[in-house]
């Protein structure tokens, strides 16, 4: 599968992309392990199992997402209004599952889940700034401005508030598991306040379900 790049992609463009039905693994028919009795909803589990099998690494299914978002990453979805999901997988097996919703005069919701199999190092992004009419580019950490530690659902995550690319203007939680780096982030935007986004991220973190490759 070719990668769908979300680097510096505005939310409006992302919404247009996901509304067109661009689910990366939507056509996959590979068998998935049955969902657990408690955890990832049955309708979402298959997609996360397919992803784990594809990259041959554990992934985290979000058993809870802020309404109207869902954690489904296969098939067509509708949150009402504009929006949907995008699943992007890179050659190094890192992935981005992005979920967005927007409604005029109401606001937007945008949640990202990432995984970086086989590495615990914060990735490098390219920061772009104009100075005296010239575009300047410099490498920067994708996640910066560390703002403490949170514990939820057996996970200890570091909080970052200055982030790049698809996580721009997001609060981001990052943690490590079995030699890999994982993150979840949410955009601070109307109708949510900073405190509400933090509450959402805590709840998402508390309800993450680890999905391991089945073959």
C-alpha positions, 0 to 999 in steps of 0.5 A: 500500500502506498503511504498517504502523507498527512504532513502539515495537511490542514484539517479541511484537506484531511476531511475532504480526503477521508470523506472520499472513503480513503480507508487504507485497509478497507478492502482487506479480507484477511482473517482476524482473531475474535474480539476479547470479551471486554475491550475493543468493540467488535466492529473495530477489532478486525481493522486493528487486528489486520493492522497488527498482522500487516506491520507484525507489531502490537497496535492499540485499539481505542475502546473509547473515542469522543462522540461522534468519532469511532475507532473503526479503521476498515470500511466506510464510516459516517460521523454525521457532518464532514469527516472520517478516518485515514490510515497511513502506513509507511515503509518502516511500518510506522502508522498513523490512524487519524479520525476527524469530524467537522460541522459548520458553526459547531466545531471539530474533533481530530484524534490521531493514534500513531505507532513506531514499531522497533524504535523508541526515539521521537521522530524528526519533522521539518519545521518551515518558517518564512524569513525575509521572504525566504522559506527556511526549513530545519529539522525538529523533534516531532513532539516537544514541550514536555509537560509532565507524566500521566498514568492510565490503563497501565500506561505511563505516558509523557505529555507534549504540547508543541507538536508537528505535522498532523499533530500540530495544535494537538496535546499529545501523549507518548509512551513506550511498549516492548521496544516501540513508541506509541502516541495519541493526540487530540486537537485543541479546538472549538467546541472543546477546551484544553481541559476537555481535551486532556480529559478525553485523552485520559479516557482514551488512554485508560481504554486502549486495548493492546492488539498483537499479531495473530500470525 
